[in-house]
Amino acid sequence: MHSPPVKYLILIEAAGAMQARLFDAQRRHVADLDSATEEIPGMLAGLRPAPGADPELWGSALKGHSEAECREAQVYTLPV
């Protein structure tokens, strides 16, 4: 069984470090990466983030993150 394709990448602070969180089109969590990994710039090349992770859309997916962390997050929609 394979994972669905990643549709969203969210750069968000977690315990003082930036984390890249990957989600599918239904906003289900797929994986977490250190935002400093070499894959991240390639995934984000040419894309512009939406500022903040709207709690209406991302509340349950980002449970455990503070309101401030969600407000400061950068949400990228990846081409699938």
C-alpha positions in Angstrom: 0.0 0.0 0.0 1.4 3.4 -0.9 0.6 6.9 0.5 -1.5 9.4 -1.4 0.4 12.2 -3.1 1.5 15.1 -1.1 -0.6 18.2 -1.9 0.4 20.6 0.9 3.7 21.5 2.7 3.4 23.6 5.8 6.5 25.2 7.3 5.7 25.7 11.0 7.6 26.1 14.2 7.5 23.2 16.6 9.4 23.4 19.9 11.6 26.2 18.6 12.6 24.5 15.4 11.1 24.9 11.9 9.4 21.8 10.7 8.1 20.9 7.2 4.8 19.0 7.6 3.4 17.2 4.6 -0.3 16.6 3.9 -2.4 15.0 1.2 -5.3 16.7 -0.6 -7.7 15.8 2.3 -5.3 17.4 4.8 -4.3 14.1 6.2 -0.8 14.0 7.7 1.7 12.1 5.5 5.1 12.9 7.0 7.3 15.4 8.8 10.7 16.6 7.7 13.3 18.9 9.2 12.8 22.1 7.2 16.6 22.3 6.7 16.7 19.1 4.6 18.0 19.5 1.1 14.7 18.2 -0.4 12.6 21.2 0.8 14.0 24.0 -1.4 13.5 21.8 -4.5 9.9 21.1 -3.5 9.2 24.8 -3.0 11.0 26.2 -6.0 8.8 28.8 -7.8 6.0 28.5 -5.2 4.6 31.2 -3.0 3.1 30.4 0.4 -0.2 31.4 1.8 0.5 33.2 5.1 -0.9 31.4 8.2 -2.6 28.1 8.6 -6.3 29.0 8.8 -7.8 27.2 11.8 -11.0 26.5 9.8 -9.0 24.4 7.3 -6.1 23.2 9.4 -7.3 23.1 13.0 -7.5 19.3 13.4 -4.5 18.6 11.2 -2.2 20.9 13.2 -3.6 20.0 16.6 -0.8 20.4 19.2 0.5 23.6 17.6 -0.2 26.9 19.3 -2.4 29.6 17.7 0.8 31.7 17.2 2.6 28.9 15.5 -0.4 28.4 13.1 -0.6 32.1 12.5 3.1 32.3 11.5 3.0 29.1 9.4 3.6 29.2 5.7 1.3 26.9 3.7 2.5 25.8 0.2 0.2 24.1 -2.3 2.3 21.7 -4.3 1.6 20.7 -7.9 0.4 17.1 -8.0 
